[in-house]
């Protein structure tokens, strides 16, 4: 009887989960075969690993971003010196020890149609917004809070985190809601 009690729990712990769904639209000229991808980046902003991508179809996309740790080379110790996130202005405080990786959005033209980026396919970093706020995502190894000037407060929980960051006289940080549609503006 006890075995039956633990089997559903064991299945739930090992089953893959999709932690976050991001749907959006792209305005502007995007070539045929364009994909929207989420990449883990180093603390210096260099793309390391494509976490997920989806085709741009009719100017729209939908991404089910997996709840998994980015590649080890994207992770770094989260310290006040390496928090270069949207809306963060010195002084910066980090409440505890954690490894972290920022996730950024990129577009690329999938020239050979293999549904993944090849080294010959150029990456274009894009800003993703909802209303006036920028969508920011980070993966962290432990619960930690990042605070900075102008009221910036981001309570990060272990795993994938997504926030809308609105920078004005104050910095407003709110959890991202998957029912929002985000937008990417290409060129003007």
C-alpha positions as CSV (number, residue, x, y, z in Angstrom):
1,X,0.0,0.0,0.0
2,X,2.8,2.4,0.8
3,X,4.4,1.8,-2.6
4,X,1.2,3.1,-4.3
5,X,1.3,6.2,-2.2
6,X,4.9,7.1,-3.3
7,X,4.5,6.2,-7.0
8,X,2.5,9.3,-8.0
9,X,4.9,11.5,-6.0
10,X,7.9,9.9,-7.7
11,X,6.3,10.3,-11.2
12,X,5.5,14.0,-10.4
13,X,9.1,14.6,-9.4
14,X,10.6,13.1,-12.5
15,X,8.0,14.3,-15.1
16,X,9.2,17.2,-17.3
17,X,7.4,20.4,-16.6
18,X,7.0,23.5,-18.6
19,X,7.5,26.3,-16.1
20,X,6.6,29.3,-18.3
21,X,4.7,30.0,-21.5
22,X,5.4,33.2,-23.4
23,X,3.3,34.1,-26.3
24,X,3.9,37.2,-28.4
25,X,3.9,39.1,-31.7
26,X,6.7,40.6,-33.8
27,X,6.2,43.8,-35.7
28,X,8.5,44.7,-38.6
29,X,10.2,42.7,-41.4
30,X,11.3,39.3,-40.4
31,X,12.6,37.0,-43.2
32,X,10.9,33.7,-43.9
33,X,12.1,30.9,-41.6
34,X,12.7,33.2,-38.6
35,X,12.7,31.6,-35.2
36,X,12.3,33.2,-31.8
37,X,14.6,31.6,-29.2
38,X,15.4,32.0,-25.5
39,X,19.1,31.6,-24.7
40,X,21.0,31.4,-21.5
41,X,23.7,34.0,-21.5
42,X,26.9,34.6,-19.4
43,X,27.1,37.4,-16.8
44,X,28.6,39.4,-19.6
45,X,25.7,38.8,-22.0
46,X,27.2,36.3,-24.4
47,X,24.7,33.6,-25.6
48,X,25.6,30.1,-24.4
49,X,22.7,27.7,-25.0
50,X,19.4,27.8,-26.8
51,X,16.9,26.8,-24.1
52,X,13.9,26.7,-26.6
53,X,12.9,28.2,-29.9
54,X,9.8,28.4,-32.0
55,X,9.0,29.5,-35.5
56,X,7.6,32.9,-36.2
57,X,4.3,32.2,-37.9
58,X,2.1,35.0,-39.1
59,X,4.0,37.4,-36.9
60,X,3.3,35.4,-33.7
61,X,5.2,32.9,-31.6
62,X,4.6,30.8,-28.5
63,X,7.4,29.4,-26.3
64,X,7.1,26.8,-23.5
65,X,10.3,27.6,-21.6
66,X,11.4,24.5,-19.7
67,X,12.2,24.5,-16.0
68,X,15.7,23.2,-16.2
69,X,19.1,24.6,-15.3
70,X,21.1,26.3,-18.1
71,X,24.4,24.9,-19.1
72,X,27.1,25.2,-16.4
73,X,29.1,27.7,-18.4
74,X,26.2,30.1,-18.3
75,X,26.0,30.0,-14.6
76,X,27.9,32.4,-12.3
77,X,27.8,33.4,-8.7
78,X,25.1,36.0,-8.2
79,X,26.9,39.0,-6.6
80,X,26.2,42.7,-6.6
81,X,29.1,43.2,-9.0
82,X,27.6,41.1,-11.8
83,X,23.9,42.1,-11.7
84,X,23.6,43.9,-15.1
85,X,19.9,43.4,-15.4
86,X,17.2,45.8,-16.8
87,X,16.4,48.5,-14.3
88,X,19.3,47.7,-11.9
89,X,21.1,50.8,-10.7
90,X,23.9,50.8,-8.0
91,X,24.0,50.2,-5.2
92,X,22.9,46.5,-5.5
93,X,22.3,44.0,-2.7
94,X,21.9,40.3,-3.0
95,X,20.3,38.5,0.0
96,X,22.2,35.2,-0.2
97,X,24.4,32.9,-2.2
98,X,23.1,31.5,-5.5
99,X,24.3,30.6,-9.0
100,X,22.4,32.5,-11.7
101,X,22.0,32.8,-15.5
102,X,20.1,35.4,-17.3
103,X,17.9,34.3,-20.2
104,X,17.5,36.5,-23.3
105,X,15.4,36.5,-26.5
106,X,17.0,36.2,-29.9
107,X,15.8,35.9,-33.5
108,X,17.6,34.0,-36.2
109,X,16.7,32.8,-39.7
110,X,16.7,29.0,-39.8
111,X,18.1,28.9,-43.3
112,X,18.2,25.1,-43.6
113,X,14.9,24.5,-41.8
114,X,16.3,22.1,-39.1
115,X,14.5,23.9,-36.3
116,X,17.7,24.8,-34.4
117,X,20.3,27.4,-34.8
118,X,23.5,26.5,-36.6
119,X,26.8,28.5,-36.3
120,X,26.3,30.0,-39.8
121,X,22.9,31.5,-38.7
122,X,23.3,35.0,-37.2
123,X,21.7,35.7,-33.8
124,X,19.9,39.0,-33.2
125,X,19.1,40.0,-29.6
126,X,15.7,41.5,-29.2
127,X,13.9,43.3,-26.4
128,X,10.6,41.8,-25.4
129,X,8.0,44.1,-23.8
130,X,4.5,44.0,-22.4
131,X,3.0,47.5,-22.3
132,X,5.9,49.7,-21.3
133,X,7.7,47.0,-19.3
134,X,10.6,44.8,-20.4
135,X,10.3,41.1,-19.8
136,X,13.3,39.8,-17.8
137,X,14.1,36.2,-17.1
138,X,16.7,34.5,-14.9
139,X,17.4,31.0,-13.6
140,X,18.7,30.8,-10.0
141,X,20.0,27.9,-7.9
142,X,18.4,29.1,-4.6
143,X,15.9,31.6,-3.3
144,X,17.4,35.1,-3.2
145,X,16.3,38.7,-3.4
146,X,18.0,41.3,-5.5
147,X,17.5,45.0,-4.4
148,X,18.9,48.1,-6.1
149,X,18.4,51.8,-6.3
150,X,15.0,53.5,-7.2
151,X,13.0,50.8,-5.5
152,X,14.2,47.8,-7.5
153,X,13.2,44.6,-5.7
154,X,13.2,41.1,-7.4
155,X,12.4,38.2,-5.2
156,X,13.8,35.2,-7.1
157,X,12.8,31.7,-6.3
158,X,14.9,28.6,-7.1
159,X,14.5,27.8,-10.8
160,X,13.1,29.9,-13.6
161,X,11.9,33.5,-12.8
162,X,10.2,36.0,-15.1
163,X,9.5,39.7,-14.3
164,X,8.2,42.7,-16.0
165,X,10.5,45.7,-15.3
166,X,9.2,49.2,-15.8
167,X,11.8,51.9,-15.5
168,X,10.6,55.4,-14.7
169,X,11.3,57.7,-11.7
170,X,11.1,54.5,-9.8
171,X,11.7,50.9,-10.9
172,X,8.7,48.7,-10.8
173,X,9.3,44.9,-10.8
174,X,6.3,42.7,-11.1
175,X,6.0,38.9,-11.8
176,X,5.3,38.1,-15.4
177,X,1.8,36.7,-16.0
178,X,1.5,34.1,-18.8
179,X,-1.8,35.5,-19.8
180,X,0.0,38.6,-21.2
181,X,1.0,38.9,-24.8
182,X,4.5,40.2,-25.3
183,X,5.8,42.2,-28.2
184,X,9.0,42.5,-30.2
185,X,9.5,45.6,-32.4
186,X,11.9,45.1,-35.3
187,X,13.3,48.3,-36.9
188,X,11.3,51.4,-37.4
